[in-house]
Amino acid sequence: MQQPEQVDTFAHSGEVGLVEWHDYESSRPFTFQNGDTIPGFRLRYETYGKLNAEGSNAILVCHALSGDHHCAGVHSIRDRKPGWWNNMIGPGKPIDTNRFFVICSNCLGGCQGSTGPTSINPETNRPYHLDFPVVTIGDMVRAQHRLVTEELGVQEMYAVVGGSMGGMQVLEWGVRYPEFVRRLLPMATTARQNAQAIAFNEVGRLAIVQDPNWHDGAYPPGQGPHVGLAVARMMAHITYLSDQGLDQKFGRERISRAAARTLFDAEFQVESYLRYQGQSFTNRFDANTYLYFTKALDRFDLYGESGRLEETFEAIRARTLVVGFTSDWLFPPKQNREIALALLRAGKNAGYAEVDLPLGHDSFLVHAPELYDLVERFLI
């Protein structure tokens, strides 16, 4: 367990302050949806606020593909990087830690402390690599359920909240544990990916597996297909943004001629930005996890064999608010709206809100007072 420094530098009004991560170790076997079993697993997680005596004020925050357990606060006075949803979570913020016990875990299959392809297989004493079982969104949610019930003592979930891949987990929670969850708040998500989203993921996977340093997934720790992973991240990052957002931020601005030493060095600011995004991603993310998670996204399909989403949603009991964003072309408003419409056709307590922001798919992560107001009102 990481111990926080005992200083109150960040513990001012409106901020979570210093936080520590914890590791939940489940020693019971876990069987994946495909039938493969591992003897146990670890989930790394953080919590903010306090669980009430009834165990009923918990909110689970589910992260997106490239996210992790650190969604609010800072780890130390030296590591000042705030959590990825620090603008949303904290005292007096939309997800108010004065009221709620907020939980965020790194997903099963991840590379930020949870059991995944980089973890040691106890049967071989070597990393799993591609011997790690195929993981689904459902597998991630079942592992989270163990965490919140067995480790944290949650008796019912006040809400489950998340965007993108996190939104898929939110929907899975509602379907899989209908009597346990009271509210669902999926954002910028889909009940199944369309061909375009699958195609983008396949291009990213191909960049990784064709990198000569991939070695069929068996690369040494700290090494691997960094070029392929960077390219995958660069391309995916474009899908998280929008034409308007990129044009507002970069336009056709050029970097200095001195910096572009050869013909194919970065010439435009947007090129430099994407290269930075790709390189920084390789410093914190595992290529095999990227392969596993993108496949989990592609295979997620709540429409089922009948093709009728409302049939799947018959199980849901939670009040639901689906949020889409006008400039999101990865999971566009139509896909988010269809989730809400299917819930209504199934007779559920559901609503839909569309937020007009120019920053694309990642709009749920930015400073957005109109989104804050929606979240705060829904959680009342």
Secondary structure, DSSP 4 states (H G I P E B T S, - for coil): -PPPPS--SS-STT---B---EEEEE-S-EE-TTS-EES-EEEEEEEES---TTS--EEEEE--TT--S--SSBS-SS--PPPTTTTTEETTSSEETTT-EEEEEPPTT-SSSSSSTTSEETTTTEE-GGGSPP--HHHHHHHHHHIIIIIS--SSEEEEEEETHHHHHHHHHHHH-TTTBSEEEEES--SB--HHHHHHHHHHHHHHHTSTT-GGG-PPTT-S-HHHHHHHHHHHHHHHS-HHHHHHHTTTPBPPTTT--STTS--BHHHHHHHHHHHHHHTT--HHHHHHHHHHHHH-BTTTTTT-HHHHGGG--SEEEEEEETT-SSS-HHHHHHHHHHHHHTT--EEEEEE--SSGGGGGGS--HHHHHHHHHHT-
